[in-house]
Amino acid sequence: MRGLWGGAAVLGSASMAFASMLWSQQKTEPEKDATGCNSDTNSSSPYELKLVQILFRHGARTPLKSIPDVLEAQWVPELLEAPPHTDISYVVTNLQGGPRPSSPIEDSYRRSILTGGTFPGQLTTLGMQQLYELGKRLRRRYIEESAFLSSTFNPDEVYVRSTNIVRTIESAKCLVAGLFQQKQKEIVPILTTEAESEILYPNYHGCKLLKILGGHRWAESSTLPHIAADLQSIRSELGIAAHQNVDFILIRDDMVARETHGLPCPQVLCTWRDKVEQRAVDMMCHIFEPSKRENLQLSVGPLLQVLRDNIEEKLQGTSSEPSRKMLLYSAHDTTLIPCLLALGIFDMRWPPYAADLTLELHQNRKTNEAFVKVSYVGQDQLIPGCSAVYCPLQEFKQVLSAYSLSPEDYESRCNSTEGLTKP
């Protein structure tokens, strides 16, 4: 496996695609009730919205590493200027409200500088705008159409959590600015945690067993015959020296960052674009093969457990924050993809910048029966194992149970590596 933090940074930031399973996703339009209105934003609907949980990817960023021996793009500081309308008053703390922890991953980015003078992995102006627009979309749904949230930020209503990386913290800030149009009476707290205990991405540093399981398959992925042959061909066409450590994940990361920001790409990459996407996906399909259930559990199980616990606490009235209505989790494509896979709705495409996976908890106004509705990038999803888009809670919990892990089980499994050297 790559260096500890180098590998974690790539796997926590590069898009992770998973395959080797049939995709049973069914995209649907927002469900309508008998009045023809969106059933979850209509006050006459039989459903009452109780809680919203949103996992979202950060916005567009600088690449994690430039393709070696290839003309580099100019990543100048002007590409990172913050639009005034994304500015809010906020503070970053640990989960207990204390000082922000150190960030080894962010420190690793700042040990190198891209051509043009900026650091790798930094949120750009475009990325900031993308999250602001996502916030505006959420505002329309949860403030303007349904008055579910107050129009001014209230920390009792909205919880903001981020990985301890600058681009996700800034993305959270921009989303909140769009959601509340910079209206706030209090400073916005953005909570994060130490790298060792982070559950918002597959944690190869904090989980020994996951490091072993993922490390072997990562090393093996570039040697698969179809991937290795294409990698040799594109290396030759790009003129990359044999000693350079390059794979399709790195190539794609630089390529997509350039395309998104309108920066020049070598013509070879234009020719190879679809194949680069495919082979990068193939690599990640091998690394996180869904049939390797333990690997997926260790990658996303603790987060799924938190999402489930939040639902239970809301319904049972046991939450320490009874007024809380929305929980925002600012994370990565490597957060979204395993969650999509665990839910059975991964569409075999990498989540775009600012993609969101939203879980809404509803209750039937007459029967009090609970339902969960899942949407991805604004599209309602029919979860395999659920009888309808409004998934009865017991069915939804059964779906999650295949991969969710309690903190105790997670810690126990992560440390159970005796005698294990590879999957």
C-alpha positions as CSV (number, residue, x, y, z in Angstrom):
1,M,0.0,0.0,0.0
2,R,1.1,3.6,-0.5
3,G,2.5,5.6,2.4
4,L,0.0,5.7,5.3
5,W,-1.3,9.2,4.9
6,G,-0.7,9.3,1.1
7,G,-2.9,6.3,0.7
8,A,-5.5,7.6,3.1
9,A,-5.6,10.9,1.3
10,V,-6.1,9.3,-2.1
11,L,-8.7,6.9,-0.9
12,G,-10.4,9.6,1.1
13,S,-10.6,11.9,-1.8
14,A,-10.4,10.1,-5.1
15,S,-13.6,8.7,-6.4
16,M,-14.3,5.2,-5.3
17,A,-16.3,3.1,-7.7
18,F,-17.7,-0.3,-6.8
19,A,-19.0,-3.0,-9.1
20,S,-19.2,-6.8,-9.2
21,M,-22.9,-6.7,-8.2
22,L,-26.1,-6.1,-10.1
23,W,-27.3,-2.5,-9.9
24,S,-30.9,-2.5,-8.9
25,Q,-31.4,1.3,-8.5
26,Q,-34.7,2.8,-9.7
27,K,-34.7,6.6,-10.1
28,T,-38.0,8.2,-9.6
29,E,-39.4,11.6,-9.8
30,P,-40.4,13.2,-6.4
31,E,-43.4,11.3,-5.2
32,K,-46.8,13.0,-5.6
33,D,-49.8,12.7,-3.3
34,A,-53.4,12.8,-4.4
35,T,-53.4,16.6,-4.7
36,G,-50.6,16.4,-7.3
37,C,-48.1,18.2,-4.9
38,N,-44.8,16.8,-3.6
39,S,-46.1,14.7,-0.8
40,D,-43.2,15.6,1.6
41,T,-43.5,19.4,1.3
42,N,-47.3,19.6,1.2
43,S,-48.9,20.4,4.6
44,S,-51.9,18.3,3.6
45,S,-49.8,15.3,2.9
46,P,-50.3,12.2,5.1
47,Y,-46.6,12.4,5.9
48,E,-44.9,14.7,8.3
49,L,-41.2,15.4,7.8
50,K,-39.3,14.9,11.1
51,L,-35.6,14.7,10.4
52,V,-33.2,15.3,7.4
53,Q,-29.7,13.8,7.2
54,I,-27.5,14.9,4.3
55,L,-24.2,13.4,3.3
56,F,-22.5,15.6,0.6
57,R,-19.3,15.7,-1.3
58,H,-17.1,18.7,-1.3
59,G,-16.9,21.0,-4.3
60,A,-14.4,21.2,-7.2
61,R,-10.8,21.3,-6.1
62,T,-7.2,21.3,-7.2
63,P,-5.8,17.9,-8.1
64,L,-4.2,15.7,-5.4
65,K,-1.2,15.2,-7.6
66,S,-0.3,16.2,-11.2
67,I,0.4,13.5,-13.8
68,P,4.2,13.3,-13.9
69,D,6.1,14.1,-17.1
70,V,3.0,15.8,-18.5
71,L,2.6,19.6,-19.1
72,E,1.0,20.8,-15.8
73,A,-1.9,23.2,-15.6
74,Q,-1.4,26.5,-13.8
75,W,-3.2,26.3,-10.5
76,V,-2.9,29.9,-9.6
77,P,-4.2,31.4,-6.3
78,E,-6.9,33.4,-8.1
79,L,-8.7,30.1,-8.7
80,L,-9.3,29.8,-5.0
81,E,-10.7,33.2,-4.1
82,A,-13.9,33.0,-2.0
83,P,-17.0,34.7,-3.4
84,P,-18.4,37.3,-0.9
85,H,-21.8,35.6,-0.8
86,T,-20.3,32.4,0.7
87,D,-19.0,34.2,3.7
88,I,-20.4,33.4,7.1
89,S,-19.2,33.6,10.7
90,Y,-18.1,30.1,11.8
91,V,-15.8,28.2,14.1
92,V,-14.3,24.7,13.7
93,T,-14.1,22.6,16.8
94,N,-13.7,19.0,17.9
95,L,-16.8,17.0,18.6
96,Q,-16.9,18.2,22.2
97,G,-16.7,21.9,21.2
98,G,-13.0,22.2,22.0
99,P,-10.1,23.2,19.8
100,R,-9.9,21.8,16.2
101,P,-7.7,18.7,16.1
102,S,-4.5,18.5,14.0
103,S,-5.0,17.2,10.5
104,P,-2.3,14.9,9.1
105,I,-4.0,14.6,5.8
106,E,-4.2,18.3,5.3
107,D,-0.6,18.6,6.5
108,S,0.5,16.1,3.8
109,Y,-1.1,18.3,1.1
110,R,0.8,21.3,2.3
111,R,4.2,19.7,1.9
112,S,3.9,20.2,-1.9
113,I,2.9,23.0,-4.2
114,L,1.3,22.6,-7.6
115,T,2.5,24.5,-10.6
116,G,0.9,28.0,-10.3
117,G,1.5,28.2,-6.5
118,T,-1.4,26.5,-4.8
119,F,-1.6,23.4,-2.6
120,P,-3.1,20.1,-3.8
121,G,-6.7,19.2,-2.8
122,Q,-7.9,22.7,-2.2
123,L,-11.5,23.9,-2.7
124,T,-11.7,26.4,-5.6
125,T,-14.0,29.3,-6.3
126,L,-16.0,27.0,-8.6
127,G,-16.2,24.4,-5.8
128,M,-17.4,27.0,-3.3
129,Q,-20.1,28.1,-5.7
130,Q,-21.2,24.5,-6.3
131,L,-21.9,24.1,-2.5
132,Y,-23.6,27.5,-2.3
133,E,-25.9,26.3,-5.1
134,L,-26.6,23.1,-3.2
135,G,-27.5,25.1,-0.2
136,K,-29.9,27.2,-2.2
137,R,-31.6,24.0,-3.5
138,L,-32.0,22.8,0.0
139,R,-33.3,26.2,1.0
140,R,-36.1,25.9,-1.6
141,R,-37.1,22.5,-0.3
142,Y,-36.8,22.9,3.4
143,I,-37.5,26.6,4.0
144,E,-39.4,28.1,1.1
145,E,-41.6,25.2,0.1
146,S,-42.2,23.6,3.5
147,A,-41.0,25.9,6.3
148,F,-39.4,22.9,7.8
149,L,-36.4,25.0,9.0
150,S,-36.2,28.5,10.3
151,S,-35.0,31.0,7.7
152,T,-32.1,32.0,9.9
153,F,-29.4,29.5,11.0
154,N,-30.2,28.0,14.4
155,P,-27.6,25.6,15.9
156,D,-30.4,23.9,17.8
157,E,-32.0,22.9,14.5
158,V,-29.0,22.3,12.3
159,Y,-25.9,20.2,13.1
160,V,-22.8,20.6,10.9
161,R,-20.1,18.0,10.8
162,S,-17.1,17.7,8.5
163,T,-14.0,15.7,8.0
164,N,-11.0,17.6,9.3
165,I,-9.8,18.7,5.8
166,V,-10.0,22.3,4.6
167,R,-12.0,21.6,1.5
168,T,-14.8,19.8,3.3
169,I,-14.9,22.5,6.1
170,E,-15.1,25.2,3.5
171,S,-17.7,23.3,1.6
172,A,-19.8,23.0,4.7
173,K,-19.5,26.8,5.2
174,C,-20.6,27.5,1.6
175,L,-23.6,25.2,1.8
176,V,-24.8,26.8,5.0
177,A,-24.3,30.3,3.4
178,G,-26.6,29.2,0.5
179,L,-29.1,27.4,2.8
180,F,-29.6,30.4,5.0
181,Q,-28.6,33.2,2.6
182,Q,-25.9,34.3,5.2
183,K,-28.6,34.9,7.8
184,Q,-27.3,33.9,11.3
185,K,-27.8,35.1,14.8
186,E,-25.0,32.8,16.2
187,I,-21.6,31.6,15.0
188,V,-22.0,28.4,13.0
189,P,-20.1,25.5,14.7
190,I,-18.6,23.0,12.3
191,L,-17.6,19.9,14.2
192,T,-14.8,17.5,13.3
193,T,-12.6,14.9,14.9
194,E,-9.2,13.3,15.0
195,A,-8.0,11.4,12.0
196,E,-7.8,8.2,14.0
197,S,-11.5,8.2,14.9
198,E,-13.0,9.6,11.7
199,I,-15.9,7.6,10.3
200,L,-16.8,9.9,7.4
201,Y,-14.5,8.0,5.1
202,P,-12.9,4.6,5.0
203,N,-10.3,5.0,7.8
204,Y,-7.2,3.1,6.9
205,H,-5.2,4.8,9.6
206,G,-7.6,4.1,12.4
207,C,-8.6,0.5,11.4
208,K,-5.8,-2.0,11.1
209,L,-7.9,-4.7,9.5
210,L,-9.2,-2.3,6.8
211,K,-5.7,-1.2,6.0
212,I,-4.7,-4.9,5.4
213,L,-7.8,-5.7,3.4
214,G,-7.7,-2.6,1.3
215,G,-3.9,-2.5,1.0
216,H,-3.6,-5.9,-0.7
217,R,-6.4,-5.2,-3.2
218,W,-5.1,-1.7,-3.9
219,A,-1.6,-3.1,-4.8
220,E,-3.2,-5.9,-6.9
221,S,-5.6,-3.6,-8.8
222,S,-3.1,-2.1,-11.2
223,T,-1.7,-5.6,-12.1
224,L,-5.0,-7.0,-13.4
225,P,-4.4,-7.9,-17.1
226,H,-7.0,-5.5,-18.7
227,I,-6.0,-2.6,-16.5
228,A,-2.2,-3.2,-16.7
229,A,-2.3,-3.4,-20.6
230,D,-4.2,-0.1,-20.9
231,L,-2.1,1.6,-18.3
232,Q,1.1,0.7,-20.2
233,S,-0.5,2.1,-23.4
234,I,-1.5,5.4,-22.0
235,R,1.8,5.8,-20.1
236,S,3.6,5.4,-23.5
237,E,1.3,7.8,-25.3
238,L,1.7,10.4,-22.5
239,G,5.4,9.9,-22.3
240,I,5.4,9.0,-18.6
241,A,8.8,7.5,-17.5
242,A,8.8,3.9,-16.4
243,H,10.0,4.8,-12.9
244,Q,7.0,7.1,-12.2
245,N,4.3,5.6,-9.9
246,V,1.1,6.3,-11.9
247,D,-2.3,4.6,-12.0
248,F,-5.7,5.4,-13.5
249,I,-6.9,7.0,-10.3
250,L,-4.2,9.6,-10.4
251,I,-4.6,10.2,-14.1
252,R,-8.4,10.6,-13.7
253,D,-8.0,13.0,-10.7
254,D,-5.8,15.4,-12.6
255,M,-7.9,15.1,-15.8
256,V,-11.2,15.8,-14.1
257,A,-9.8,18.7,-12.2
258,R,-8.5,20.3,-15.4
259,E,-11.8,19.8,-17.3
260,T,-13.9,21.1,-14.5
261,H,-11.9,24.4,-14.3
262,G,-11.5,24.8,-18.1
263,L,-7.7,24.3,-17.9
264,P,-5.8,22.7,-20.9
265,C,-5.5,18.9,-21.1
266,P,-3.1,17.0,-23.3
267,Q,-4.9,15.8,-26.4
268,V,-4.0,12.2,-25.5
269,L,-6.2,12.5,-22.4
270,C,-9.1,13.7,-24.6
271,T,-8.7,10.6,-26.7
272,W,-8.4,8.3,-23.6
273,R,-11.1,10.0,-21.5
274,D,-13.7,7.3,-21.4
275,K,-11.2,4.6,-21.0
276,V,-9.5,6.4,-18.1
277,E,-12.9,6.7,-16.4
278,Q,-13.7,3.1,-17.0
279,R,-10.3,1.8,-15.8
280,A,-10.3,4.0,-12.7
281,V,-13.7,2.5,-11.9
282,D,-12.4,-1.0,-12.6
283,M,-9.6,-0.4,-10.1
284,M,-11.9,0.7,-7.4
285,C,-14.3,-2.1,-8.1
286,H,-11.5,-4.5,-7.4
287,I,-10.3,-2.7,-4.3
288,F,-13.8,-2.5,-2.8
289,E,-15.4,-5.6,-4.4
290,P,-18.9,-5.7,-2.8
291,S,-18.7,-9.5,-2.3
292,K,-16.0,-8.7,0.3
293,R,-18.7,-7.8,2.8
294,E,-16.2,-7.2,5.7
295,N,-14.3,-4.6,3.7
296,L,-17.5,-2.6,3.0
297,Q,-18.6,-2.9,6.5
298,L,-15.4,-1.6,7.9
299,S,-15.5,1.3,5.3
300,V,-19.0,2.6,6.0
301,G,-20.5,0.5,8.9
302,P,-20.0,3.0,11.7
303,L,-21.5,5.9,9.7
304,L,-24.5,3.8,8.8
305,Q,-25.0,3.1,12.5
306,V,-24.9,6.8,13.3
307,L,-27.5,7.5,10.6
308,R,-29.7,4.8,12.0
309,D,-29.2,5.9,15.6
310,N,-30.2,9.5,14.7
311,I,-33.5,8.2,13.3
312,E,-34.2,6.1,16.4
313,E,-33.4,8.9,18.8
314,K,-35.7,11.3,16.9
315,L,-38.6,8.9,17.0
316,Q,-38.1,7.9,20.6
317,G,-37.5,11.4,21.9
318,T,-34.2,10.5,23.4
319,S,-32.0,12.9,21.4
320,S,-29.9,15.3,23.5
321,E,-31.0,17.9,21.0
322,P,-34.8,17.5,20.7
323,S,-35.1,20.6,18.4
324,R,-32.7,19.2,15.9
325,K,-34.1,18.8,12.4
326,M,-31.2,18.6,10.0
327,L,-27.8,17.0,10.2
328,L,-25.2,18.0,7.6
329,Y,-22.1,15.8,6.9
330,S,-19.5,17.3,4.7
331,A,-17.4,14.5,3.3
332,H,-16.0,12.8,0.1
333,D,-16.9,10.7,-2.8
334,T,-15.4,7.9,-0.7
335,T,-18.1,8.5,1.8
336,L,-20.9,8.5,-0.8
337,I,-20.0,5.5,-2.9
338,P,-19.8,2.9,-0.1
339,C,-23.1,4.3,1.3
340,L,-24.7,4.1,-2.1
341,L,-23.4,0.6,-2.5
342,A,-24.7,-0.5,0.9
343,L,-28.1,0.9,0.0
344,G,-28.1,-0.9,-3.3
345,I,-28.4,2.3,-5.4
346,F,-24.8,2.9,-6.7
347,D,-25.2,3.8,-10.4
348,M,-21.6,2.9,-11.3
349,R,-20.7,6.5,-11.8
350,W,-18.5,8.6,-9.7
351,P,-20.4,11.2,-7.6
352,P,-20.0,14.7,-9.0
353,Y,-18.6,17.5,-7.0
354,A,-21.3,18.6,-4.5
355,A,-23.3,15.4,-4.9
356,D,-25.7,14.8,-2.0
357,L,-27.3,11.7,-0.5
358,T,-30.3,12.7,1.6
359,L,-32.2,10.6,4.1
360,E,-35.6,12.0,5.2
361,L,-37.5,10.6,8.1
362,H,-41.3,10.9,7.8
363,Q,-44.2,9.9,10.1
364,N,-47.7,9.2,9.0
365,R,-49.9,11.8,10.6
366,K,-52.6,9.4,11.5
367,T,-50.9,6.1,12.3
368,N,-47.5,7.5,13.4
369,E,-45.8,4.8,11.3
370,A,-42.3,5.9,10.3
371,F,-40.9,5.9,6.8
372,V,-37.5,6.8,5.3
373,K,-37.2,8.4,1.9
374,V,-33.7,8.5,0.2
375,S,-32.7,10.8,-2.6
376,Y,-29.4,11.1,-4.5
377,V,-28.5,14.3,-6.3
378,G,-32.2,15.4,-6.1
379,Q,-33.6,12.1,-7.4
380,D,-35.8,9.9,-5.2
381,Q,-34.5,6.4,-4.9
382,L,-36.4,3.1,-4.5
383,I,-34.1,1.1,-2.2
384,P,-33.9,-2.6,-2.9
385,G,-35.5,-4.3,0.0
386,C,-38.0,-1.5,0.4
387,S,-41.6,-1.8,-0.8
388,A,-41.9,1.9,-1.9
389,V,-40.0,5.1,-2.2
390,Y,-41.4,5.9,1.3
391,C,-39.7,3.0,2.9
392,P,-41.2,1.6,6.1
393,L,-38.7,2.1,8.8
394,Q,-38.4,-1.6,9.7
395,E,-37.6,-2.4,6.0
396,F,-35.0,0.4,5.9
397,K,-33.4,-0.8,9.1
398,Q,-33.2,-4.3,7.6
399,V,-31.3,-2.9,4.6
400,L,-28.8,-1.1,6.9
401,S,-28.3,-4.1,9.1
402,A,-26.3,-5.9,6.4
403,Y,-23.4,-3.4,6.8
404,S,-23.9,-1.2,9.9
405,L,-21.5,-1.6,12.8
406,S,-21.8,-0.5,16.3
407,P,-18.7,1.4,17.7
408,E,-17.9,-1.7,19.9
409,D,-18.1,-4.1,17.0
410,Y,-16.1,-1.8,14.7
411,E,-13.3,-1.5,17.2
412,S,-13.2,-5.2,17.9
413,R,-13.0,-6.1,14.2
414,C,-10.5,-3.4,13.3
415,N,-8.1,-4.9,15.9
416,S,-8.6,-8.5,15.0
417,T,-5.7,-8.9,12.6
418,E,-3.7,-11.7,14.2
419,G,-2.4,-14.1,11.6
420,L,-3.9,-12.0,8.7
421,T,-1.6,-10.7,6.0
422,K,-4.0,-10.4,3.1
423,P,-7.7,-11.0,2.3
